Amino acid sequence: MTRYGSGDGAVAFPAAVPARGGTTAAPGPGAGEGPGSRRGRGGPGRRGTAVRDHQGRWGWLFTTPMVVVLGLFLLLPIGMAAWVSLLKWDGQSNPFSGAADFVGVRNYADLLTGPGQDRQLFMTSIRNNLYYVILVVPLQTVLSLGLALAVHHRRVKGKGFFRTVFYFPSVTSSIAISTVFLFLFQGSGAVNALLKWVGITGPKWFTDAHGLVWSVLGLLGVVDPDKPVPALATHGFLGLSWWDWLSGPSIAMCTLIVLAVWTTSGTYMLMFLAALQDVPVELEEAALLDGANRWQSFRNVTLPAIRPVVFLVTTLGLIGTWQVFDAVYVMSQGAPANTTLTPAYLSYTAGFQDADYGRAAAIAFILLAIILVMTLIQRLLLRERYRDGGSTARRPRARGLFPRRRSS
């Protein structure tokens, strides 16, 4: 008798039985399933293949509607837009009938290397959006993580109320919030009235085209914002002078940044809150027993544990900030002096105001390429580091990491 397994659930099979001619039959659960037996004629491999084929057909049957929807409303428009980006098309004819002029990659070349105004406007929009991304993504990530930690704290009472208050701006219409901000930041608005109450003269939020960097340095007496430094004004990169590249966001762009941070932090707070609730309490308690303070526990235990959510939030923030449109459309429409112009809004004006749909599509595809490249860079920076086949370098650490506290 051969016994498999252990404990009460062990299964016993008869020992090998001598067959005729002195040979020994194979014992165990596999006996009787050989090629000559009735059960084994089909073979387990063939049955498994048939089951997988059957499941594959049902899988394709269930996913076909979604594949059709994605192909019709996503892949097909992308292909059409890619073709339009190679045309000089005003939208008044069928772009597939040959009525539109095929210009190849000239729309892309005019935006990236051309000497005209198209390139200058596009690079200005890239500069504005770049400052927008650099400021909005870190601020909204840090603020949403801070709100999540505050709401997640055990001693905080009324967590449901605070969650609702923090999340409320995220469910409000962006058009409505943009309109409210437009009134708040007017010359005689509530913000300037509040600044005047504390003795500060508020800026002209939507008419001052100076960059924030040169404005601050102008207040310190380092440079004159109205007189660019010759060394920076005469040399440039991609169609803009270094004075323009280094000017920083305008005051109007700063209001858009504040609006974006305020409206998106609630959504990302919920993501961080869900991640914090999955962090094992035992890890944090072990870190505290090892002598870690709150900051060390957060840095070496909590933060590595929520690293995937940090990557998710920053990726979503990166994509969303490069696609900013609604706030620009409502609050500034690129003014003053194109300092709030973004690629998404420039693509809209090129298509629906200038009737140059080829250039508008080219802007959209360049914007897509920028988003993909920056997402890949971000993934490389936040990737998990593996060592000897195991993820040991970035995992949460607790016991043995911190110096033990001396007992009094």
Secondary structure, DSSP 8 states (H G I E B T S, - for coil): -EEESSSTT-EEE----B-GGG-B---STTTT-STTSSTTSS-HHHHHHHHHHHHHHHHHHHHHHHHHHHIIIIIHHHHHHHHHTTEE--SSS-TTTT-SEE-TTHHHHHHHT-SSHHHHHHHHHHHHHHHHHHHHHHHHHHHHHHHHHHHH-TT-S-HHHHHHHHHHHHHS-HHHHHHHHHHHTSTTSHHHHHHHHTT-----TTT--SBHHHHHHHHTTS-BTTB--HHHHS-EETTEEHHHHTT--BHHHHHHHHHHHHHHHHHHHHHHHHHHHTS-HHHHHHHHHTT--HHHHIIIIIHHHTHHHHHHHHHHHHHHHHT--HHHHHHTTT-STTTT--HHHHHHHHHHTS--HHHHHHHHHHHHHHHHHHHHHHHHHT----BTTB--SSS---TTTS------
